[in-house]
Amino acid sequence: MATILIVDDRALNRRFLTTLLGYAGHETIEAEDGIIALTMAQVRRPDLMITDVLMPNMDGVMLTEMLRTTAGLEHVPVIFYTATYRLEDAHEMASTLGVQRILSKPCEPQAILDTVTEVLREAGIAPPTPPSSVSAELANAMQSPGDIGPLQDSLREVTERGLAMTEQHASAEKLKLAFTDIQTLSLRMSALLELSLELGSEHNPAGLIELCCRATQDILGTRQTMITIAEEGKPLRQATRGLDEWECAHFAEMNWESPPPAFAEARASGKAVLIRGNARAQLGALAEHSTIRSAMLVPLRTSGSDSGWIYVADKLGGAFDHNDEQFGSALAAAFANAYDNLDLLEQVRQDAESLRREISERAKAERARRESDKRFFDLFRAHPLPMWVQDGETAQFKAVNAAAVAHYGYSEAEFLVMTVEDLQAPSPATLPRRFWPHGVDESDVWQHCKKDGGLIDVEISSHTLSFDGSDCRFVVAQDITARLQTEERNARLSRISAVLSDINSAIVRIRDRHSLLQEACRVAVDSGTFRAAWIGEIGPNSLDGVVVAWHGAVESYIDSIRLTAQLNTPYSSRPANVALRENRAVVFNDIGESSLPDVLKEEYRSHGFRAVAAFPLVTEGRSTAVLTLFADQAGFFDDEELELLMRLAGDVSFGLQFIERERQLRYLALYDSLTDLPNRRLLLERLTQFIHAAEHQQLVVAVFAVDLDHFRQINDAFGRHVGDELLRQVSARWDAALIEPYCLARLDSDSFAIAVGDLPGHADGTTIVRDRLELPLAEPLDIGGHALRIGFRTGIALYPDDGNSAEQLLNNAESAMKQALLSGERHFYFDPATQARMAEKLALENDLRQAVEAQQFVLYFQPRVDLARGRIVGAEALIRWHHPEKGLVPPAQFIPLAEETGLILPIGDWVIRTVCQQVAQWQRTERHVVPISLNLSAAQFKGGRVLDTLHQAIAQHAVKAKLIELELTESLLMHDPQAAISILSAFRSMGVRLSLDDFGTGYSSLAYLSRFPFDFLKIDRAFVAGVPDNVEDGAIAKVIIALAKQLNLRTVAEGVETEEQLSFLHHLGCDEMQGYLFSKPVPVEQFEQMLREHVRLSLPTYPAGKHSPQRGRSTFST
């Protein structure tokens, strides 16, 4: 005898196979879907599984996949049992899953038995000998299915006819025919139900009609099938099977307004029409070229305007009968219902995809779980938790695992003669309220009694399963006795923790002081189970206060509360007042046994209070409020709870302080504290509102960026308090003059912005400036006895021409204001070209900042030549920017920007460190090392920062200080001559040599020049370029050289490019030169080569008695 697992979601199909295989001597077990089947297979270990393909929850394909990956079940043979019209799909799936056979629905009983016998023999299992009589089994299997519709009625009639044959001992052939009729009707119904499921998953109208056409032909067994949906008298969609091209064309050309008689009758009656005999008279020209013996028309009715027909012809095996008519009507109804639901297809598709992903993920998780747990089949026996299987009706134990035996103390044999009731505790209160009904899963807590009499609390989880052929429940019992005890012990603390959590949530959520206090009282009562709670506050300059928030059974009591922090009053002994006065928690855990006055005890008892606790709320180190809690049980406040409640009071105190500070911060985040005007952030918000309004009404919005003239001078001259008052008065005058809608904001120390909305398209911004900004300031401002007048520069930007966003408009107005400052104009409209130049400058600034971070700079060296001997006596270090995209950028293009942005400081530091590092390297590797000069900016020189930088660099690289020269301009020194003398003296004390650069171009004082400790004067290239032809330039050069000699300074001529310039300067006695005549600035490698080769400048020579310079090119010699 073989054990066969039958899996089918249709009970009738399972009953049929159970009866047939039972007759053949096999033991059968049933499952209604794949999930239940997999569980049963792991317990019962079947010899064979027969499964339907299309099922809910888990279909036959997934079930087979899971079976093939489950230890101990991977070799169980499988037979697919599926509807005929799904047979092709089943064959494709079977070939990939190792399924042994496929049986089609309907199938003759003998074919089923033969197939089962053949598969069992291949698996090495001998078939059993069937019993001699099947009447009883057949009668039991063919019970009346009940009144479940016309199709079931037909099935019942055939069933009863088969039973009658059995009772009359009909011939085997007749019994076989009856059995086949029963199976045919049953499988037709199953196929119809499966079709309904499949129609619901078809998302395409054409696919839907094609699917229904194929299923109709398979279920009704016809040679020809056509389904047509018409709209407005014309075929909209059509599917055919078995019709030739002529017949299909005729249907397409049929006059649907006046169709053939059979079609008209079906449409009028709404019922199926059977066609026998003269088909041409009923079908018209459709039957001219065909040999139709019988046909049937079933009308289609959809909920919309669509209508149509199901047309079938030439039923295989005979004419159409009443059963065919019923099945045709059922098919039409199923198709119409599915067609009506096509509007929901998108949602259905999404749901189906979601379901597919979920099933896939669950399957993946299931496979992963099985992969990691190869001993799943031993889970029941080896699981550490008590488990058992009990009868679904009697609750008797069917099986128990080792953990249950060990935990309860009963042996396995003792368990198997007991019921679940034997484990229940003897108290009636703990008996189960009900036995679990079939199909209901439950999880609940029960109290069980072990064999030794000990009581335990267990959490029961269970679900139904079939075990040994009967309905049972699989139960898992987890002992939670210790957990419940812990939960009971922690319940009180958890309650207060919940209050803390809710209060903290309220602190985050609530921004109003009174609302926070009211919420704290509500949470204390609702979540903390206190009987009542109230909070009182005292004023900032008073010791008396009032109750401001309360909740619970305290409302009628509020008016009688007297809150005070004073000592000698009739109310001073109340817990809340003591807590306020002494800034500590006050607790009376049992009011009746406390030291409180009797009057107060009675007052509390009358309101149901048995315990009270008061906690001060402290802000800025002062008790400003008190939280009072009442409980209806004595001993309610233990030490741990009091600790949490004091934390609660601290959290509420923090919330109150946070709300006050947030109020202050909210004001500061949106307003200027000096003028009370909106700041940039609030201006942008309101400007955005103006833009939205203007967009819908096609109006203009104007933005004015205003910068006050000479405000810093006023601050310096009269003091900051005068400047602050000036800003307040200017703001007040403008605010009074502007017309709504507008927003006046202060952006910076002396910068304002005004946004004006709802302006007509022809509005003139300068008119607003004149009438609303200039005119209010026409009268002088009276500030501290000073009559002050103030002017301003204005940049104007208009929406929509100059920007579509608030940020863009304001930026453009500020850009226009900067142009007004640069150009000297009073008002300046935004100009895109100007903006583009500023954007280019900003981009260059960003690149320069990256260059500083990445050190994208290199040093070039321009030699300085001694005009007495023509040899190189030094060089000037000149920085170049090696831009990653633009290549080598000369200093004239980025040094001014670096000075403007402050980047000159890190760039200057880099130059100092790099020069010292290079000179140190030459000291180690070269025989001839010359001094290197570098330029200092005003920003480096200011404050003496460069002293530390240079000192550190010289010390770090061990450079001889005399090899470092610093070049400074006249304007840099004359800004603060006294400070310059101090810094220059510090340089000289370090041993560094100094040069005055570009001498003659500034406004230096000769008196100061004599006090500056310079070593060199450098003649600016502007004077060198004009000699010898320009008399004035020649005279200046001569004076500078003579002055230097008087001051014992050496002179260096910059920018010498011609022989004539060299001869003139040489004749005047200039000491040194540098310029393109000798060498342009060169990389370090080329400069090193010039030093090694001792490149020299050929100096001018003069004939005897002559003083004019020699003409012709100078030559270099080595």
Order of alpha helices (4+ residues) and beta strands (2+ residues): beta-alpha-beta-alpha-beta-alpha-beta-alpha-beta-alpha-alpha-alpha-alpha-alpha-beta-beta-alpha-alpha-beta-alpha-beta-beta-alpha-alpha-alpha-beta-beta-alpha-alpha-beta-beta-beta-alpha-alpha-beta-beta-beta-alpha-beta-alpha-beta-beta-alpha-alpha-beta-alpha-alpha-beta-beta-alpha-beta-beta-beta-alpha-beta-alpha-beta-beta-beta-alpha-alpha-beta-alpha-alpha-beta-alpha-alpha-beta-alpha-beta-alpha-alpha-beta-alpha-beta-alpha-beta-beta
